[in-house]
Amino acid sequence: MHFLARIFENLEQQPERTAIDEVHGSELRRHDGSALLDLIARARAFIAKRGVKPGDRVAILAPNSARWVCADLAALACGAIVVPLYDKQEPKELAAMLRSAKPSLLLAGSETLAANLRAAWTEHCPIGLFDDVFETTPGNAGLHPIGPDDTVALIYTSGTSGVAKGVMLSRANVDFMIPRTMERLAKVAIKREQADRVFHFLPLCFAASRMMLWTQLSRPNPVMLSTDLANLVQEMATAKPNYYLNVPAVLERVRNGVGAQIREKGGIATSLYERGLAAYDAILAGARDSSTAPRSASRSAWCCAP
């Protein structure tokens, strides 16, 4: 059974089980399997009415949400190739990616995102707003057959080192990666009777994010989605995660935040902290002099994770 069929089977067999939690400050907004299937059916009906055919490309431009997840699964269920886009990226950069991708339809999370994109991409394809997408009367179509070599996603690089390039993921690629991701999670996560508390704040348009999402939905295990990166500390406290996917930039923010709080207190706490940093820097300096030491050592590797 391929990954998409397994995800839908899990949602259908456990309709009352929580699949996605949206974290809004101190509040968790739950979406069970039944709710997701309803939203997916609505999005599928919208996509079909716009004339999207199997093999066509459907772009998604929106922040993380349960509706993003449903738009993604709906397009895949139609046999379309999903082109996920970063909603914080400059419109002119998005326009360059879309000229390359040539989608038949773009689903936007808001009119603001759509308007900014239209201004930069004058030859734009039809654009559907989430509010309209998920107000569509749901249909009851089954999954479109997807072969192992069929492309399911076209993911663009950030473009920081040049022109952004689209990377194609086939169904076979995803079918290979999900079991390996499960194996890695089994090694780092503590075995527990209840579901893992998985918090996710990275944009779902990123390749690793999609793999984490699809892996958890395949297990099945609920995913708690961040909705406001500016309120990440509060969201973390609400989510109380067992683990989460991370990147160095966020670890750096955590380290800087801890350092700022300690320095604000002053006194012996600041003194001990500064001495600790100095000692660690000295250790790293000695390690760099050793030919057997890793050259990428950095103080920013430190993090107090939940």
HELIX and SHEET records of a PDB file:
HELIX    1   1 PHE A    3  GLN A   13  1                                  11    
HELIX    2   2 GLY A   33  LYS A   49  1                                  17    
HELIX    3   3 ALA A   66  ALA A   77  1                                  12    
HELIX    4   4 PRO A   91  ALA A  101  1                                  11    
HELIX    5   5 GLU A  111  ALA A  120  1                                  10    
HELIX    6   6 PHE A  130  VAL A  133  1                                   4    
HELIX    7   7 ARG A  171  VAL A  188  1                                  18    
HELIX    8   8 ALA A  207  SER A  218  1                                  12    
HELIX    9   9 LEU A  229  ASN A  231  5                                   3    
HELIX   10  10 LEU A  232  ALA A  239  1                                   8    
HELIX   11  11 PRO A  248  LYS A  265  1                                  18    
HELIX   12  12 GLY A  267  ARG A  288  1                                  22    
HELIX   13  13 ARG A  299  ALA A  301  5                                   3    
SHEET    1   A 5 GLU A  27  ASP A  32  0                                        
SHEET    2   A 5 THR A  18  HIS A  24 -1                                        
SHEET    3   A 5 VAL A 223  SER A 226  1                                        
SHEET    4   A 5 VAL A 198  HIS A 200  1                                        
SHEET    5   A 5 TYR A 243  TYR A 244  1                                        
SHEET    1   B 4 ILE A  81  LEU A  85  0                                        
SHEET    2   B 4 ARG A  57  LEU A  61  1                                        
SHEET    3   B 4 LEU A 105  ALA A 108  1                                        
SHEET    4   B 4 ILE A 127  LEU A 129  1                                        
SHEET    1   C 2 THR A 151  TYR A 156  0                                        
SHEET    2   C 2 GLY A 166  SER A 170 -1                                        
END                                                                             
